[in-house]
Amino acid sequence: MDSIPKYSATKLSTRDIDAELMRNSLLAALPAAELERWRVQLDWVELSLGDVLNDTGKSPTYAYFPVTAVVSLLCATKNGESSAIAVVGNEGLVGVSLLMGGGLATSRAVVHSAGAAYRMSAKVLIDEVNRHGPTLSLMLRYINALFIQVAQTAVCNRHHALEQQLCRWLLLNLDRLNNAELLMTQELLANLLGVRRESVTENAIKLQDAGVIHYSRGHIYALNRTALEARSCECYAVVKKEYDRLLFS
């Protein structure tokens, strides 16, 4: 079983659910009849920094649909080193292994930006997808988009400069938080990128000196979004284009 975070799941009022469901793009894309059936199966949960939602080689107990939280999918080596292969926020879900037949997670899902999410039991999600129809089609498109992000991350980590990788990572997170501020330490960024903290610090200073970001005590502010995109590699644009095409067109 996965490491269940220490929180109490709650039920929201119908009015609250109507508002909050629409903040997760995958839930918002469900047909009205499907969404109505899902309402009673979803719990509202508050996720804290560092919560492990599922772990490599284990079968997830729940699927999570982030609303304001952001989650990293991490792969680790035998000696404990790790790096993020994808980020999941209000565009998707954590627990895609439940949809693919194998059942076991291939990465560790860790909350790196605290916030809220909807939670659904693994069995309920599997039953819903097994109904086929529009829900299955939507989930398969999401899996496709997520795989594109994973593949593009692998290419980026191998071929692009750290400053470009850092800009890509900041942009992916900014998109999922829908604001210009990230609560993220340089140490956490280094862990997610799989590099030394000193390397992140060096590149963050360059971005700050150029007026692209401002960093202060774990707060990163995007001052110039256009410049941030220009300093990123093409990987960010490739991933965003495919998510928009597969999920939001």
C-alpha positions in Angstrom: 0.0 0.0 0.0 1.1 3.6 -0.5 2.1 5.9 2.3 -1.2 7.6 3.2 -0.7 11.2 4.2 -1.9 12.1 7.7 -5.1 14.1 7.0 -8.8 13.7 7.3 -10.8 13.4 4.1 -13.9 15.6 4.0 -17.1 15.9 2.0 -17.9 19.2 0.5 -21.3 20.7 0.0 -22.9 20.4 -3.5 -22.2 24.1 -4.2 -18.6 23.8 -3.1 -18.2 20.6 -5.3 -19.6 22.4 -8.3 -17.0 25.2 -7.9 -14.0 23.1 -7.0 -14.5 20.2 -9.5 -14.0 22.7 -12.3 -10.6 23.6 -11.0 -9.2 20.2 -12.0 -9.2 20.2 -15.8 -9.5 16.4 -16.1 -12.6 16.3 -13.9 -14.1 19.4 -15.7 -13.7 17.5 -19.0 -15.9 14.6 -17.9 -19.3 14.4 -19.5 -22.1 15.8 -17.3 -23.6 12.4 -16.6 -20.3 10.9 -15.6 -19.4 13.8 -13.4 -22.7 13.6 -11.6 -22.0 10.0 -10.8 -18.5 10.7 -9.6 -19.5 13.4 -7.1 -20.4 11.0 -4.3 -17.1 9.1 -4.8 -14.8 12.0 -4.4 -13.3 13.1 -1.1 -11.7 16.5 -0.6 -8.2 16.3 1.0 -5.5 18.7 2.0 -2.0 17.6 1.0 1.1 18.7 2.8 4.6 19.2 1.4 6.4 15.8 1.3 3.3 13.6 1.4 3.9 10.4 -0.5 0.7 9.5 -2.4 2.0 6.3 -3.9 5.3 4.5 -4.2 7.3 2.6 -6.8 6.4 -1.1 -7.1 3.3 -0.7 -5.0 -0.4 -0.7 -5.9 -2.0 2.8 -5.3 -4.9 2.8 -2.8 -6.3 6.0 -4.2 -6.2 8.2 -7.3 -5.7 11.9 -6.7 -7.0 14.8 -8.8 -5.1 17.9 -7.6 -6.8 21.2 -7.4 -4.2 23.5 -5.8 -1.5 20.9 -4.9 1.3 20.0 -7.3 2.9 16.5 -7.3 6.2 15.3 -8.6 6.6 11.8 -10.1 10.1 10.6 -9.0 12.4 7.8 -10.1 15.2 6.7 -7.8 18.5 4.8 -8.1 19.6 2.0 -5.7 21.8 4.5 -3.8 18.9 6.8 -3.1 19.5 9.5 -5.7 16.3 10.6 -7.6 14.9 13.1 -10.0 11.5 14.1 -11.2 10.3 12.6 -14.5 7.0 14.6 -14.6 4.8 17.0 -12.6 1.1 16.7 -12.1 -1.3 19.4 -11.0 -4.7 20.7 -11.7 -4.5 19.3 -15.3 -4.6 15.7 -14.3 -4.4 12.8 -11.9 -1.9 10.9 -9.8 -2.3 7.1 -10.1 -2.3 6.3 -13.8 -1.0 2.8 -13.1 -4.5 2.0 -12.0 -5.7 2.6 -15.5 -3.1 0.5 -17.3 -3.8 -3.0 -16.1 -0.5 -3.6 -14.3 -1.6 -1.9 -11.1 1.8 -1.2 -9.7 3.2 2.3 -9.7 6.4 2.9 -11.7 7.3 6.0 -9.9 7.0 7.7 -6.5 4.4 10.5 -6.2 5.5 13.2 -3.8 3.7 16.5 -3.0 6.1 19.3 -3.7 3.6 22.1 -3.4 1.1 21.8 -0.6 -2.6 22.2 -1.4 -5.9 20.5 -2.0 -7.0 17.6 -4.1 -9.9 15.3 -4.7 -9.3 11.6 -3.8 -11.1 8.6 -5.3 -10.6 5.0 -4.2 -8.6 2.8 -6.7 -11.5 0.3 -7.1 -14.0 3.0 -7.9 -11.7 4.6 -10.5 -11.0 1.2 -12.2 -14.8 0.4 -12.2 -15.5 3.8 -13.8 -12.9 3.3 -16.5 -14.1 -0.2 -17.2 -17.4 1.2 -18.2 -15.6 2.4 -21.3 -17.2 5.2 -23.3 -16.1 8.8 -22.9 -14.3 8.4 -19.6 -11.9 5.7 -20.9 -11.2 7.9 -24.0 -10.4 10.9 -21.8 -8.2 9.0 -19.4 -6.2 7.4 -22.3 -5.6 10.9 -23.8 -4.3 12.0 -20.4 -2.0 9.0 -20.2 -0.7 9.9 -23.6 0.0 13.5 -22.6 1.7 12.4 -19.4 3.9 10.0 -21.3 4.9 12.8 -23.7 6.0 14.9 -20.6 8.0 11.9 -19.3 9.7 11.4 -22.6 10.5 15.1 -23.2 11.9 15.3 -19.6 14.3 12.5 -20.5 15.5 14.3 -23.6 15.8 17.6 -21.8 17.8 16.2 -18.9 20.3 14.7 -21.4 20.7 17.4 -24.0 19.8 20.8 -22.5 21.6 23.2 -20.2 20.6 23.4 -16.5 19.3 26.9 -16.9 16.9 25.7 -19.6 15.8 22.8 -17.5 15.2 25.1 -14.5 13.1 27.5 -16.6 11.1 24.5 -18.0 10.4 23.2 -14.5 9.4 26.6 -13.2 7.0 27.1 -16.1 5.4 23.7 -15.7 4.7 24.5 -12.0 3.5 28.0 -12.7 0.9 26.6 -15.2 -0.4 24.2 -12.6 -0.7 26.9 -9.8 -2.2 29.5 -12.1 -0.2 32.3 -10.4 3.2 33.9 -10.5 4.6 32.7 -7.2 6.1 29.3 -6.2 6.8 28.2 -2.7 9.9 26.1 -3.3 13.4 26.1 -1.8 16.5 25.7 -4.0 17.3 22.5 -2.2 13.9 21.0 -3.2 14.5 22.2 -6.8 17.9 20.5 -6.8 16.4 17.3 -5.6 13.7 17.4 -8.3 16.1 18.1 -11.0 18.7 15.6 -9.7 21.5 18.1 -9.5 23.6 19.8 -6.8 22.0 22.7 -4.9 25.0 24.9 -5.8 24.1 24.5 -9.5 20.5 25.5 -8.9 21.7 28.5 -6.9 24.1 29.6 -9.6 21.4 29.5 -12.3 18.7 31.1 -10.1 21.0 34.0 -9.5 21.5 34.4 -13.2 17.8 34.5 -13.8 17.3 37.0 -10.9 20.1 39.3 -12.2 18.4 39.2 -15.6 15.1 40.3 -14.0 13.3 37.1 -15.0 12.6 35.9 -11.4 12.9 37.0 -7.9 13.9 34.6 -5.2 13.5 35.2 -1.4 13.4 32.6 1.4 11.7 29.8 -0.5 9.5 32.1 -2.6 10.1 32.3 -6.3 8.3 35.0 -8.2 8.1 35.0 -12.0 8.7 38.6 -12.9 8.9 38.2 -16.7 7.0 35.2 -18.1 7.9 35.9 -21.7 11.6 36.0 -20.8 11.3 32.7 -18.8 9.8 31.0 -21.8 12.5 32.4 -24.1 15.2 31.0 -21.8 13.6 27.6 -21.6 14.3 25.0 -24.2 11.7 23.8 -26.7 10.7 21.0 -24.3 8.2 23.2 -22.4 6.4 24.3 -25.5 6.3 20.7 -26.9 4.7 19.4 -23.7 2.2 22.3 -23.4 1.1 22.0 -27.0 0.4 18.3 -26.6 -1.5 18.7 -23.4 -3.6 21.4 -25.0 -4.2 19.2 -28.1 -5.0 16.0 -26.3 -7.1 17.3 -23.4 -8.3 20.8 -24.0 -9.0 21.1 -27.8 
